[in-house]
Amino acid sequence: MICPCCGRIREISATECASCGARQVGDPLAPPDILMPKLGPAFAAFFCAISAIVVFLLTWIFINDMKVGRALLVSALGSSTKFTQSLLQIDGNLPYYRIYSYDAYRLAFLFSFGLIPFSIGGIWLARRATRLAKIDPARFGGLSLAKVSLATSIGLLVIFSAVMVTAIPGAIERGRAQRMAATRALMYELHQQALQRYYKEYGSYPQDLFDLSRVSADSAPQADYWQHSFSYIPTGVIASKGSAVSFSNYKLVSAGPDGKFGTEDDITMVDGVIVNGSSDSDLPTTLLTPEKPRQ
């Protein structure tokens, strides 16, 4: 048995503790007639499931400038109360917000990377609590609570997994669109800050992008978002008495995500304007074929 004074284990038959010298003053207490079953495993599984739901709901209501929370208050309480009138004075569009499902879906996708493993942990805890309650009901209780926790955790796992699977293609496409937009911005920057300055100063577009160092103190963009070098083709040869060749037009092409020119994802700029399609047949012939100098 354990000594109540020092906490060390001593022989039940001994009347004195060998460690601290405490003496036994009476017979040990008899064990209770009825032992209450332990509810720890069942409550642990239930807390795991409920905490995921509570965290999701609180985040959904309070993020994005609390638009969801304020809109829900106006919908639930109406616009006649003094509190909701003060909310409407700050933002009169609250009754017209339709962002509940959109914010919930977006948040579920962001949370899915953490809540899916959390839900799997909740399933494991609930299965363990259910198994203990069935094997030894005298020691472990909460079988109904464990079953509810198991069903809740499985439901959360299914929901967040479905959201993640359905949202991944859209997220990939949005990321691709953002990278394409960033490449277009680089091409516009190259046109505005380097190519146009070169044309204004020399009356011609450069023969090569490396010639832009003459007018651009800062290094002009030479590659797209994917670090693929731009394809630059000067066109429209201008007749000149001197030996230098002047160009009135140009074509700037990014190979796009695949890094290969001549494919559908190419981004083409002609004289500072992004044009649709990557095929040369879509562009004016005068821009693709240099003009012969007049005799």
PyMOL commands that set and color helices and strands:
alter all, ss='L'
color gray80, all
select helices_A, chain A and resi 40-62+64-77+82-90+94-96+100-135+143-202+209-214+280-282+285-288
alter helices_A, ss='H'
color red, helices_A
select strands_A, chain A and resi 231-238+246-254+267-270+273-275
alter strands_A, ss='S'
color yellow, strands_A
deselect
rebuild
show_as cartoon
